[in-house]
Amino acid sequence: MRRVVSIFISMFFSSIAHAELTIAIWQQNKQLWTTHIAGIGTGLQWANTAMEQAGQNPLYCPPGKLGLTVENDQSILEDTIKRHPKLEKTTPIGLLLLIGYRETFPCGK
C-alpha cells in the first residue's frame, strides 16, 4: 500500500497548483477549512459514482450506501496522516483524502 501512496504522490505532485490546500495549511486551522474538505469529499464521491456508472473500476469501495460526512472525511484525513508520518506538509489535502478513501475502503478484498 505504501508503494501505491508513493505512486499517487509522484503522479499528482508534479501538477499541483501553488494555491492547493496542503496538510500544513489545514492543520493550522481545521475549522476554517471544513466546507472546503466537504467539497473535496463530495467531489471524490461523485467521481467514484461516475466511474462506476461508466463501467470503470471505482477509486474506492465503501460498503453499501454509506453516506460519508465531513466529520468522516476529517477523521479519515487524521488517520491517513498518522499512517504516513513521512508525508510532506506540502501534500495536497485532496490527494490525501483520496489516499485515505482508498486505504479505508479498498476494492477487491
C-alpha positions in Angstrom: 0.0 0.0 0.0 2.9 2.4 0.7 4.1 1.9 -2.8 0.6 2.9 -4.1 0.7 6.0 -1.9 4.2 6.9 -3.3 2.9 6.5 -6.9 -0.1 8.7 -6.2 2.1 11.4 -4.7 4.6 11.2 -7.5 1.9 11.4 -10.2 -0.1 14.2 -8.8 2.5 16.2 -7.0 4.1 17.3 -10.3 1.0 19.0 -11.5 -0.2 20.7 -8.3 -1.0 24.4 -8.3 0.5 26.5 -5.5 -2.9 27.6 -4.3 -3.8 24.0 -3.3 -4.8 23.4 0.3 -2.0 21.4 1.9 -1.6 19.4 5.1 0.3 22.3 6.7 -2.4 24.9 5.9 -5.2 22.6 7.0 -3.5 21.7 10.3 -3.2 25.4 11.2 -7.0 25.9 11.3 -9.1 22.8 10.6 -12.4 24.6 11.4 -11.7 27.2 8.8 -11.5 24.6 6.1 -14.5 22.4 7.0 -16.5 23.5 3.9 -13.5 23.0 1.6 -13.0 19.5 2.9 -16.7 18.7 2.5 -16.4 19.9 -1.2 -13.4 17.7 -1.8 -15.2 14.7 -0.3 -18.3 15.3 -2.3 -16.2 15.6 -5.5 -14.5 12.3 -4.8 -17.8 10.6 -4.2 -19.3 12.0 -7.4 -16.2 10.9 -9.3 -16.4 7.4 -7.8 -20.1 7.2 -8.8 -19.4 8.4 -12.3 -16.7 5.8 -12.8 -19.0 3.0 -11.6 -21.8 4.2 -13.9 -19.4 4.2 -16.8 -18.4 0.6 -16.0 -14.9 1.5 -14.8 -13.2 0.4 -11.7 -14.1 2.7 -8.8 -11.5 4.8 -6.9 -12.5 3.2 -3.6 -15.3 0.8 -2.5 -17.3 1.9 0.5 -19.7 -0.6 2.0 -23.3 -0.4 0.7 -24.9 3.0 0.5 -22.6 4.6 3.1 -23.1 8.3 3.2 -19.8 10.0 4.2 -19.9 13.2 6.2 -17.3 16.0 6.6 -16.7 14.5 10.0 -15.9 11.2 8.4 -13.6 13.0 5.9 -11.7 14.8 8.7 -11.3 11.6 10.6 -10.0 9.8 7.5 -7.5 12.7 6.9 -6.3 12.5 10.5 -5.9 8.7 10.3 -4.1 8.9 6.9 -1.6 11.5 8.3 -0.9 9.2 11.3 -0.4 6.2 9.0 2.0 8.1 6.8 4.1 10.4 9.1 6.7 11.0 6.4 4.3 12.8 4.1 5.4 16.2 3.2 3.5 19.0 4.8 3.0 20.4 1.3 1.0 17.3 0.3 -2.4 18.4 -1.1 -5.4 17.6 1.1 -7.4 16.4 -1.9 -4.8 13.8 -2.7 -4.5 12.8 1.0 -8.3 12.3 1.2 -8.2 10.1 -1.9 -5.4 8.0 -0.4 -7.4 7.8 2.8 -10.6 6.7 1.0 -8.6 4.0 -0.9 -7.0 2.7 2.3 -10.2 2.9 4.3 -12.4 1.4 1.6 -10.2 -0.8 -0.5 -11.7 -2.6 -3.5 -11.5 -6.3 -4.2 -10.7 -7.5 -0.7 
